[in-house]
């Protein structure tokens, strides 16, 4: 008897900057996906133009059951799993972590800063929850980041990407009790393939 499958968030790559093509095909197949996007000023000729582009080319998060993603990958050969180099396994993002990331990155705020996880020293930060404003209820690590004058709350997808929120007033930040350090955890229902 087959085990029941549950959808999970996979961190994936769409090679040769085809993440938007992959998103279009996944949307047609009714498979959930998310690409972190932002606005960027581009100069073409003598004109400046504001474009809506991926934050990191080739990166796409896909929400699907393991059998669904295998079926779709046959039609989208340039869609590849991101692998954890230490464990040699597919990167599966816990649902709660992905929900927080989408809640922040999905605002497309011009003041968001994106980092590779290795660019941040999360051990120097403090776990916090935001108690008001646009990001109310979001949790992350409060620390000083490169490119910002003040400390910011960072939401991380371990081993993939981190986003630092816009400046938040200190009176809207609640310090959370110490927990074990952040590490990638697999959802209880994730199936190995």
Secondary structure per residue as TSV (DSSP state, phi and psi in degrees):
chain	resnum	aa	ss	phi	psi
A	1	X	-	360.0	135.1
A	2	X	-	-73.7	142.0
A	3	X	-	-72.8	146.5
A	4	X	-	-67.4	142.6
A	5	X	-	-103.0	145.8
A	6	X	-	-125.4	146.0
A	7	X	-	-71.2	144.9
A	8	X	E	-136.8	162.8
A	9	X	E	-89.5	119.2
A	10	X	E	-102.2	134.7
A	11	X	E	-86.0	124.1
A	12	X	E	-135.2	165.0
A	13	X	E	-117.3	141.1
A	14	X	E	-115.2	101.9
A	15	X	T	-61.2	157.5
A	16	X	T	57.0	39.6
A	17	X	T	58.9	37.0
A	18	X	-	-104.0	26.7
A	19	X	H	-62.8	-36.9
A	20	X	H	-71.6	-34.5
A	21	X	H	-64.3	-43.1
A	22	X	H	-62.8	-41.7
A	23	X	H	-59.8	-43.4
A	24	X	H	-60.8	-43.4
A	25	X	H	-68.7	-38.3
A	26	X	H	-66.9	-40.0
A	27	X	H	-60.8	-42.5
A	28	X	H	-63.1	-31.4
A	29	X	T	-87.1	6.0
A	30	X	T	58.1	40.0
A	31	X	-	-111.3	129.6
A	32	X	E	-68.4	143.3
A	33	X	E	-155.7	163.1
A	34	X	E	-146.3	131.9
A	35	X	-	-119.6	121.0
A	36	X	-	-64.6	123.9
A	37	X	E	-124.5	160.8
A	38	X	E	-155.3	167.3
A	39	X	E	-91.5	140.0
A	40	X	E	-139.3	141.6
A	41	X	E	-87.2	122.0
A	42	X	E	-115.4	143.9
A	43	X	E	-105.8	120.1
A	44	X	E	-123.7	112.0
A	45	X	T	69.2	-121.0
A	46	X	T	-107.8	5.1
A	47	X	E	-105.9	141.5
A	48	X	E	-94.8	138.2
A	49	X	E	-136.9	136.0
A	50	X	E	-90.9	120.3
A	51	X	E	-118.1	149.5
A	52	X	E	-100.7	107.7
A	53	X	E	-131.7	159.9
A	54	X	E	-62.1	143.5
A	55	X	S	-66.2	-45.8
A	56	X	S	-127.1	118.2
A	57	X	T	-64.3	146.7
A	58	X	T	81.0	-10.1
A	59	X	E	-90.5	129.9
A	60	X	E	-148.3	139.6
A	61	X	E	-104.1	131.4
A	62	X	E	-121.2	130.6
A	63	X	E	-106.9	105.0
A	64	X	E	-158.0	162.1
A	65	X	-	-73.3	151.8
A	66	X	H	-54.4	-41.0
A	67	X	H	-68.4	-35.0
A	68	X	H	-64.9	-44.3
A	69	X	H	-67.5	-35.6
A	70	X	H	-64.2	-42.2
A	71	X	H	-63.8	-44.3
A	72	X	H	-70.0	-35.6
A	73	X	H	-61.0	-26.7
A	74	X	H	-65.0	-32.6
A	75	X	H	-91.2	-14.4
A	76	X	-	-126.2	77.1
A	77	X	T	-63.3	-22.7
A	78	X	T	-83.6	-0.1
A	79	X	E	-89.6	119.0
A	80	X	E	-128.9	147.4
A	81	X	E	-69.3	144.1
A	82	X	-	-87.2	136.4
A	83	X	E	-111.5	144.2
A	84	X	E	-78.1	114.5
A	85	X	T	-65.2	-27.8
A	86	X	T	-76.2	-39.4
A	87	X	T	-104.5	-14.1
A	88	X	T	68.4	27.3
A	89	X	E	-117.0	161.8
A	90	X	E	-65.0	143.6
A	91	X	-	-82.7	114.7
A	92	X	E	-112.6	122.3
A	93	X	E	-91.4	127.1
A	94	X	-	-56.7	141.8
A	95	X	H	-57.7	-42.3
A	96	X	H	-63.8	-41.8
A	97	X	H	-63.5	-41.1
A	98	X	H	-69.0	-38.7
A	99	X	H	-60.9	-43.5
A	100	X	H	-65.2	-42.1
A	101	X	H	-63.0	-46.0
A	102	X	H	-64.2	-38.0
A	103	X	H	-61.0	-33.7
A	104	X	H	-88.1	-55.5
A	105	X	H	-65.9	-28.4
A	106	X	T	-73.6	-4.4
A	107	X	T	-80.6	-19.5
A	108	X	-	55.7	29.9
A	109	X	-	-63.1	134.5
A	110	X	T	-65.6	-20.0
A	111	X	T	-90.4	-1.4
A	112	X	-	-68.8	140.3
A	113	X	E	-117.2	136.2
A	114	X	E	-111.1	143.7
A	115	X	E	-139.1	157.3
A	116	X	-	-78.8	143.4
A	117	X	G	-55.2	-33.8
A	118	X	G	-71.5	-11.8
A	119	X	G	-80.4	-10.4
A	120	X	-	-116.3	143.4
A	121	X	-	-104.9	86.4
A	122	X	G	-66.1	-20.8
A	123	X	G	-64.0	-24.7
A	124	X	G	-82.3	-7.6
A	125	X	S	-93.9	176.9
A	126	X	E	-123.5	133.9
A	127	X	E	-72.0	129.2
A	128	X	E	-138.6	164.4
A	129	X	E	-125.9	141.4
A	130	X	E	-90.3	130.3
A	131	X	-	-108.7	19.0
A	132	X	S	177.4	170.1
A	133	X	S	83.1	-166.3
A	134	X	T	-62.6	-30.2
A	135	X	T	-104.1	23.1
A	136	X	T	-53.1	133.3
A	137	X	T	91.1	-13.8
A	138	X	-	-76.4	146.5
A	139	X	E	-118.8	151.9
A	140	X	E	-174.3	-162.7
A	141	X	E	-109.6	127.8
A	142	X	E	-93.8	113.7
A	143	X	E	-157.9	169.1
A	144	X	E	-80.3	130.9
A	145	X	-	-121.5	152.9
A	146	X	T	-63.0	134.1
A	147	X	T	93.4	2.2
A	148	X	-	-130.9	142.9
A	149	X	S	-73.0	-35.3
A	150	X	S	-117.0	174.6
A	151	X	E	-74.5	151.2
A	152	X	E	-135.1	160.5
A	153	X	E	-89.0	128.4
A	154	X	E	-111.5	131.9
A	155	X	E	-108.9	130.3
A	156	X	E	-119.7	141.1
A	157	X	E	-111.0	106.5
A	158	X	T	-50.8	126.0
A	159	X	T	78.1	0.1
A	160	X	T	-123.5	-62.6
A	161	X	E	-160.1	154.6
A	162	X	E	-134.7	146.9
A	163	X	E	-127.2	130.8
A	164	X	E	-100.7	127.0
A	165	X	-	-70.9	168.3
A	166	X	S	-61.8	165.0
A	167	X	-	-57.5	133.7
A	168	X	-	-123.3	134.6
A	169	X	-	-59.7	133.8
A	170	X	G	-57.5	-27.7
A	171	X	G	-73.5	-7.2
A	172	X	G	-99.9	8.6
A	173	X	E	-114.6	128.7
A	174	X	E	-111.4	125.8
A	175	X	E	-75.7	133.1
A	176	X	-	-94.1	153.3
A	177	X	-	-61.3	149.3
A	178	X	-	-58.9	139.4
A	179	X	-	-127.6	178.2
A	180	X	S	-64.6	154.5
A	181	X	-	-58.6	152.0
A	182	X	-	-61.9	134.8
A	183	X	-	-146.8	158.8
A	184	X	-	-71.5	127.3
A	185	X	-	-121.1	146.8
A	186	X	-	-92.3	138.4
A	187	X	-	-58.2	146.5
A	188	X	T	-56.6	-31.4
A	189	X	T	-96.4	6.8
A	190	X	-	-68.6	135.9
A	191	X	-	-102.9	134.3
A	192	X	-	-81.5	146.0
A	193	X	-	-117.5	360.0
